[in-house]
């Protein structure tokens, strides 16, 4: 089941990014006292009482004009309709909404407008009215004023100091447990493959090209996201679900309105997929946003194939493809295990290789290594390159086992996990790939200390 998504919404400068950082456990969002600092959203995983969910930070929602006599700095201040669409999409795409307001300011006309938008949603998710900046008993008392918004019981918190956030998370997680249904993914529709990338790189054209092959199209059905369509097909007897996504723009260049929440929709699509097709523009080359999208996929531990589209438009000679591939590997060094295909959706060049490669990558994702073979490989790796120690203590790998697939996960029993240097972990991963491939699939390596009784023995 996909992780639930929680959206933070509210007018500018109420502390959404501060609360986002608090819930995510690290400083990820830019925090500034000036209204409108957050121009789009960040996404991070939060965990509370064993429940994991994705939390999405959004830009401030406010009608054009002034707030408290201070000019708004939002670029979107002149686009009331787009801002309304932004608020509606933030709420409708999420499984729960945290509606933030400011205790110091009290209820404002902008707060009332956001509340009205939330109430008018056709199918509003659970919404929590979070009164931020309650750093004192007086501020907590002022939280009662927000009952006038008609959004239920106010939850007083201080995102800056962490006051009240535990109670908020308790209520949030309890609500998610009540409202989420286990049927959030296509059932029995085969391998889910997400097509992701920046706008205008040719994702839809590639989808159309893949569907134009001589295959049996089963049916187009609505996906779990409200404006996406999952396409179910059978490829040489193998059922596949293609998940199309909106283009993901770079932070700071996302226009207000429907496009603004494409990241959230793409995130859900990646969450539901086993394999992601990362589409690049062959003419543009690898841009920073391409690397960002690839990072989202790696964070989700999904398998991937890189598709360099529009290859027919790239001037080339006999050396162009190898040079391009080398440059791409350098730009996406953290995805050096991912296969690359040079394709053209317009002409069909090499598009017939896409689905076979995706199926191959899925097979690699499900690969299991027998324990005896794995430990033999580990012994050979240690003999070839002994593990470095620390403070005079050598690292000793006692035993290894693959504890799961999808993605492949390996547990190494060692004398002390603190002695494992990241470079040696990378070395062991490289040895696994050299021996067994795992093409296009991330590997998870975990290290656990031997138990005290085994140590005594």
C-alpha distance (Angstrom), angle and dihedral (degrees) to the residues before:
residue distance angle dihedral
X1 . . .
X2 3.79 . .
X3 3.75 117.5 .
X4 3.80 114.3 -101.4
X5 3.80 117.9 -106.2
X6 3.81 123.0 -134.0
X7 3.82 118.9 -165.1
X8 3.80 125.2 -154.9
X9 3.82 110.6 -145.9
X10 3.79 135.1 170.9
X11 3.78 142.8 107.9
X12 3.82 120.4 -60.5
X13 3.78 123.2 -68.3
X14 3.79 99.3 15.3
X15 3.82 92.6 119.5
X16 3.80 104.2 -96.0
X17 3.79 93.8 143.2
X18 3.80 91.8 46.0
X19 3.81 90.8 52.8
X20 3.81 89.6 44.8
X21 3.80 90.3 55.8
X22 3.80 90.7 46.0
X23 3.81 93.8 52.0
X24 3.82 93.9 41.7
X25 3.79 90.6 50.6
X26 3.80 95.1 -129.7
X27 3.79 140.1 65.6
X28 3.80 102.6 -95.1
X29 3.79 105.4 136.3
X30 3.79 124.5 67.3
X31 3.80 109.3 -110.2
X32 3.79 120.9 -160.2
X33 3.80 135.1 156.1
X34 3.79 91.5 -128.1
X35 3.82 115.8 94.6
X36 3.78 114.8 -109.5
X37 3.81 99.0 28.0
X38 3.80 92.2 136.6
X39 3.81 107.5 67.8
X40 3.80 97.5 176.7
X41 3.76 134.5 -7.2
X42 3.75 141.5 -75.2
X43 3.78 124.5 -148.8
X44 3.79 125.9 -147.7
X45 3.77 138.4 159.1
X46 3.78 120.0 -107.3
X47 3.81 125.9 -170.1
X48 3.79 126.9 -160.8
X49 3.81 126.9 170.1
X50 3.78 90.1 -12.7
X51 3.82 94.0 -52.8
X52 3.82 116.3 119.8
X53 3.78 122.5 -157.5
X54 3.80 138.2 161.4
X55 3.78 116.3 -112.8
X56 3.81 119.9 -156.8
X57 3.80 123.4 -155.0
X58 3.82 114.0 -151.4
X59 3.76 137.9 -168.7
X60 3.80 121.2 -97.5
X61 3.80 118.3 -80.4
X62 3.79 113.3 -144.5
X63 3.81 136.4 141.7
X64 3.81 116.0 -112.5
X65 3.78 118.0 -84.6
X66 3.74 132.5 52.0
X67 3.76 133.6 -33.9
X68 3.75 113.6 -153.9
X69 3.81 90.2 -17.2
X70 3.82 92.2 -58.8
X71 3.81 117.4 120.7
X72 3.78 112.9 -120.6
X73 3.78 114.7 -116.9
X74 3.80 95.5 -157.8
X75 3.77 114.3 123.5
X76 3.80 86.6 -145.7
X77 3.82 95.1 59.2
X78 3.81 92.5 108.9
X79 3.81 95.2 51.6
X80 3.79 107.8 77.4
X81 3.80 95.4 162.4
X82 3.79 91.7 48.4
X83 3.80 91.3 49.4
X84 3.79 90.3 51.2
X85 3.81 90.4 50.5
X86 3.79 87.9 49.0
X87 3.81 92.5 55.0
X88 3.78 93.2 44.7
X89 3.81 92.9 49.8
X90 3.79 92.7 46.7
X91 3.77 89.8 55.6
X92 3.80 100.3 37.3
X93 3.81 94.1 49.1
X94 3.81 93.9 48.6
X95 3.78 129.4 78.1
X96 3.81 90.5 -139.5
X97 3.80 136.3 8.2
X98 3.79 129.9 -142.8
X99 3.81 105.8 -155.8
X100 3.81 106.7 -160.1
X101 3.78 125.6 -155.7
X102 3.81 133.0 171.4
X103 3.83 119.8 -109.8
X104 3.80 91.2 -160.4
X105 3.81 93.5 58.6
X106 3.78 98.2 37.9
X107 3.83 121.4 -147.2
X108 3.81 110.0 -24.1
X109 3.82 131.2 -168.3
X110 3.80 87.9 -106.9
X111 3.82 90.3 55.6
X112 3.80 89.6 51.3
X113 3.81 90.9 50.7
X114 3.80 93.2 50.8
X115 3.81 89.4 47.8
X116 3.81 90.3 52.5
X117 3.79 91.6 51.0
X118 3.78 91.1 50.6
X119 3.80 93.1 49.3
X120 3.82 92.2 50.4
X121 3.80 94.8 57.1
X122 3.83 111.5 120.0
X123 3.81 92.6 -130.8
X124 3.79 107.4 12.1
X125 3.81 116.4 -166.6
X126 3.80 120.1 -133.8
X127 3.81 107.6 -64.6
X128 3.79 126.3 -158.4
X129 3.79 119.9 -158.9
X130 3.81 103.2 -140.2
X131 3.81 115.9 -167.4
X132 3.79 105.5 -157.2
X133 3.82 131.4 -162.6
X134 3.81 93.1 41.7
X135 3.80 92.2 150.2
X136 3.80 96.7 146.0
X137 3.82 139.3 36.6
X138 3.81 88.7 -105.7
X139 3.81 91.7 54.4
X140 3.81 91.0 47.5
X141 3.79 89.1 53.1
X142 3.82 90.0 52.3
X143 3.80 88.6 57.1
X144 3.80 87.8 78.5
X145 3.80 89.0 68.8
X146 3.81 89.2 72.0
X147 3.79 92.1 70.6
X148 3.81 84.1 88.5
X149 3.81 89.3 72.2
X150 3.80 89.1 69.3
X151 3.82 93.0 -134.4
X152 3.78 98.2 123.5
X153 3.78 130.4 -103.0
X154 3.81 113.9 -7.2
X155 3.81 114.5 -123.5
X156 3.84 109.3 -147.2
X157 3.81 115.1 -146.4
X158 3.76 141.7 156.0
X159 3.78 107.5 -140.9
X160 3.80 90.4 -173.7
X161 3.81 94.9 56.3
X162 3.81 99.6 24.4
X163 3.81 94.7 -117.7
X164 3.79 113.0 156.7
X165 3.80 95.4 0.8
X166 3.80 92.1 113.7
X167 3.80 91.5 57.2
X168 3.79 89.7 46.6
X169 3.79 91.9 51.8
X170 3.80 91.8 47.6
X171 3.80 90.4 56.2
X172 3.80 92.9 42.3
X173 3.81 95.4 50.9
X174 3.80 91.4 45.4
X175 3.79 89.5 52.9
X176 3.80 93.3 47.7
X177 3.79 89.6 52.2
X178 3.80 90.9 53.7
X179 3.80 99.2 44.6
X180 3.79 105.4 37.2
X181 3.79 117.8 93.6
X182 3.79 122.7 -155.8
X183 3.82 92.0 -128.2
X184 3.79 98.2 83.2
X185 3.79 96.5 117.8
X186 3.77 132.0 60.0
X187 3.80 107.6 -87.4
X188 3.81 119.7 -136.8
X189 3.80 91.8 -13.8
X190 3.78 96.1 122.8
X191 3.77 131.6 -123.7
X192 3.85 111.7 4.0
X193 3.82 111.2 -140.6
X194 3.81 121.1 -175.6
X195 3.81 121.2 -153.7
X196 3.82 107.8 -149.4
X197 3.79 137.5 168.9
X198 3.79 146.5 108.2
X199 3.82 120.3 -51.8
X200 3.80 117.1 -78.3
X201 3.79 96.9 17.0
X202 3.82 90.6 118.5
X203 3.82 104.3 -98.5
X204 3.79 95.1 143.8
X205 3.79 91.8 44.0
X206 3.79 89.7 53.0
X207 3.79 90.7 48.9
X208 3.80 90.7 51.6
X209 3.78 90.8 47.2
X210 3.81 91.7 51.3
X211 3.80 91.0 49.4
X212 3.81 90.5 47.5
X213 3.77 92.3 66.4
X214 3.79 118.8 102.1
X215 3.77 95.8 -90.7
X216 3.80 134.5 123.9
X217 3.78 110.7 -94.8
X218 3.79 108.9 -151.6
X219 3.80 104.5 -172.2
X220 3.81 145.2 -49.9
X221 3.80 109.4 -119.1
X222 3.80 132.2 175.5
X223 3.78 112.1 -95.4
X224 3.76 126.7 -136.8
X225 3.82 90.3 -92.1
X226 3.77 110.9 76.0
X227 3.80 99.9 -123.9
X228 3.80 100.9 31.3
X229 3.77 126.1 91.6
X230 3.79 121.7 -147.5
X231 3.78 111.6 -149.6
X232 3.78 116.7 -150.0
X233 3.79 118.5 -156.8
X234 3.77 140.8 157.6
X235 3.79 117.8 -124.3
X236 3.82 113.7 -166.8
X237 3.77 90.0 -30.7
X238 3.81 95.4 -44.4
X239 3.82 117.3 114.5
X240 3.82 113.6 -133.1
X241 3.80 134.0 -179.0
X242 3.81 114.8 -152.2
X243 3.81 112.4 -156.2
X244 3.79 112.8 -160.0
X245 3.81 118.2 -158.0
X246 3.78 138.0 -166.7
X247 3.78 117.9 -103.5
X248 3.80 116.4 -88.1
X249 3.79 112.9 -135.7
X250 3.78 127.0 -157.6
X251 3.80 116.9 -90.5
X252 3.80 109.7 -89.4
X253 3.80 94.1 27.3
X254 3.76 98.8 70.7
X255 3.78 112.2 116.4
X256 3.80 118.0 -135.2
X257 3.76 116.7 -102.5
X258 3.78 132.6 40.7
X259 3.80 94.6 -12.4
X260 3.78 91.6 56.7
X261 3.79 93.3 76.8
X262 3.79 97.5 45.3
X263 3.80 88.3 107.8
X264 3.79 90.5 58.9
X265 3.80 92.5 49.8
X266 3.80 92.2 45.5
X267 3.80 89.6 49.0
X268 3.79 90.4 55.7
X269 3.80 90.4 47.4
X270 3.81 91.7 51.3
X271 3.80 89.6 47.7
X272 3.81 91.0 55.4
X273 3.80 95.4 45.4
X274 3.78 130.9 85.1
X275 3.82 93.5 -163.2
X276 3.81 127.8 31.4
X277 3.80 124.5 -157.0
X278 3.82 105.4 -147.8
X279 3.80 106.4 -155.0
X280 3.81 118.1 -155.4
X281 3.80 130.0 -176.8
X282 3.79 107.3 -115.2
X283 3.80 91.9 -154.9
X284 3.82 94.8 51.5
X285 3.79 96.0 42.1
X286 3.80 122.7 -151.4
X287 3.80 112.0 -25.2
X288 3.79 129.4 -171.0
X289 3.80 90.9 -102.6
X290 3.80 90.6 55.4
X291 3.79 88.2 57.0
X292 3.81 90.1 47.5
X293 3.81 91.9 53.5
X294 3.79 90.9 47.0
X295 3.79 88.2 51.4
X296 3.81 90.7 54.5
X297 3.79 89.1 54.6
X298 3.80 93.0 47.7
X299 3.82 91.0 48.3
X300 3.80 88.0 56.1
X301 3.84 90.4 49.1
X302 3.80 91.4 -124.7
X303 3.78 124.8 155.6
X304 3.78 116.2 -115.5
X305 3.79 149.1 -167.3
X306 3.82 121.1 -159.1
X307 3.80 114.4 -137.7
X308 3.81 116.8 -164.1
X309 3.80 99.5 -157.9
X310 3.83 129.6 -165.4
X311 3.79 89.6 38.6
X312 3.81 88.9 151.1
X313 3.82 88.7 67.5
X314 3.81 95.4 53.5
X315 3.83 114.7 98.0
X316 3.78 105.2 -127.2
X317 3.74 149.8 168.8
X318 3.80 132.7 -174.9
X319 3.81 91.7 -66.5
X320 3.81 100.1 44.6
X321 3.80 99.1 89.1
X322 3.84 97.2 47.7
X323 3.80 91.4 45.4
X324 3.80 91.7 47.4
X325 3.80 91.4 48.3
X326 3.80 91.4 50.4
X327 3.79 91.5 50.1
X328 3.80 91.1 47.1
X329 3.81 91.3 51.0
X330 3.78 89.3 52.7
X331 3.81 92.8 50.2
X332 3.81 93.1 45.9
X333 3.79 97.8 34.5
X334 3.81 92.2 150.0
X335 3.83 88.5 62.7
X336 3.79 97.2 50.8
X337 3.82 89.6 130.8
X338 3.83 93.6 59.0
X339 3.84 119.8 99.6
X340 3.81 118.7 -123.3
X341 3.81 126.0 -145.1
X342 3.83 124.1 -169.7
X343 3.79 105.5 -145.6
X344 3.78 144.0 160.6
X345 3.77 120.1 -145.9
X346 3.81 89.6 -168.1
X347 3.82 97.3 55.9
X348 3.81 98.5 23.2
X349 3.81 92.2 -120.5
X350 3.84 108.8 170.0
X351 3.81 92.4 -20.0
X352 3.81 87.7 124.0
X353 3.82 86.9 67.6
X354 3.82 94.9 58.2
X355 3.81 102.1 80.0
X356 3.83 94.7 40.2
X357 3.80 88.7 52.5
X358 3.81 91.7 48.1
X359 3.81 90.2 51.4
X360 3.79 90.8 48.5
X361 3.80 90.9 51.2
X362 3.81 89.9 50.3
X363 3.81 90.1 52.9
X364 3.79 89.2 52.5
X365 3.81 89.4 49.9
X366 3.81 90.0 57.6
X367 3.82 95.6 44.5
X368 3.81 116.5 127.3
X369 3.80 124.9 -161.0
X370 3.84 118.9 -147.9
X371 3.78 111.4 -115.9
X372 3.82 94.2 -122.3
X373 3.81 91.8 52.7
X374 3.78 91.7 46.4
X375 3.80 94.0 52.2
X376 3.79 91.3 46.6
X377 3.81 88.6 54.0
X378 3.81 91.3 48.1
X379 3.81 92.0 51.0
X380 3.80 90.9 50.4
X381 3.80 90.7 48.2
X382 3.82 91.8 50.9
X383 3.81 91.4 47.1
X384 3.79 90.1 51.3
X385 3.80 94.8 46.1
X386 3.79 118.6 10.4
X387 3.77 116.6 -140.3
X388 3.82 112.9 -102.4
X389 3.78 117.0 -119.1
X390 3.76 133.7 -146.5
X391 3.77 129.1 -131.0
X392 3.78 91.3 -1.4
X393 3.82 92.9 -53.1
X394 3.82 116.0 118.3
X395 3.80 121.8 -143.0
X396 3.80 111.7 -116.3
X397 3.80 121.3 -163.2
X398 3.79 106.1 -154.8
X399 3.78 103.3 175.9
X400 3.80 140.9 -11.9
X401 3.81 134.6 -158.9
X402 3.78 138.1 171.7
X403 3.78 103.4 -118.9
X404 3.81 98.0 -176.1
X405 3.78 146.7 -7.9
X406 3.81 129.6 -139.1
X407 3.01 86.8 84.8
X408 3.82 105.4 14.7
X409 3.80 108.3 -113.6
X410 3.80 125.0 -170.8
X411 3.80 127.4 -165.0
X412 3.80 118.6 -154.4
X413 3.81 118.2 -163.7
X414 3.81 107.4 -148.0
X415 3.78 138.3 167.9
X416 3.82 92.8 -111.0
X417 3.85 125.4 1.2
X418 3.81 89.7 -155.8
X419 3.81 88.5 70.4
X420 3.82 92.7 62.1
X421 3.80 108.8 105.5
X422 3.80 116.9 -155.1
X423 3.82 89.9 -122.2
X424 3.81 91.6 57.8
X425 3.79 90.8 47.4
X426 3.79 87.4 53.6
X427 3.82 89.5 48.5
X428 3.81 91.6 54.8
X429 3.80 90.7 48.0
X430 3.79 90.7 51.6
X431 3.80 90.9 50.9
X432 3.81 90.1 51.9
X433 3.79 90.7 51.0
X434 3.80 93.0 46.4
X435 3.78 90.7 54.2
X436 3.81 103.1 35.5
X437 3.80 107.0 17.4
X438 3.81 105.5 -140.2
X439 3.81 86.3 -168.1
X440 3.79 113.2 -159.4
X441 3.80 93.8 -2.4
X442 3.81 128.3 111.7
X443 3.79 117.5 -129.5
X444 3.78 125.9 -143.3
X445 3.80 117.6 -148.6
X446 3.80 119.1 -171.1
X447 3.80 128.2 -177.0
X448 3.80 124.9 -152.5
X449 3.78 130.7 -175.4
X450 3.79 118.9 -119.7
X451 3.78 114.2 -105.6
X452 3.77 121.9 -95.1
X453 3.80 94.2 -112.3
X454 3.80 91.2 52.6
X455 3.79 88.3 49.1
X456 3.81 90.6 54.8
X457 3.77 91.5 48.0
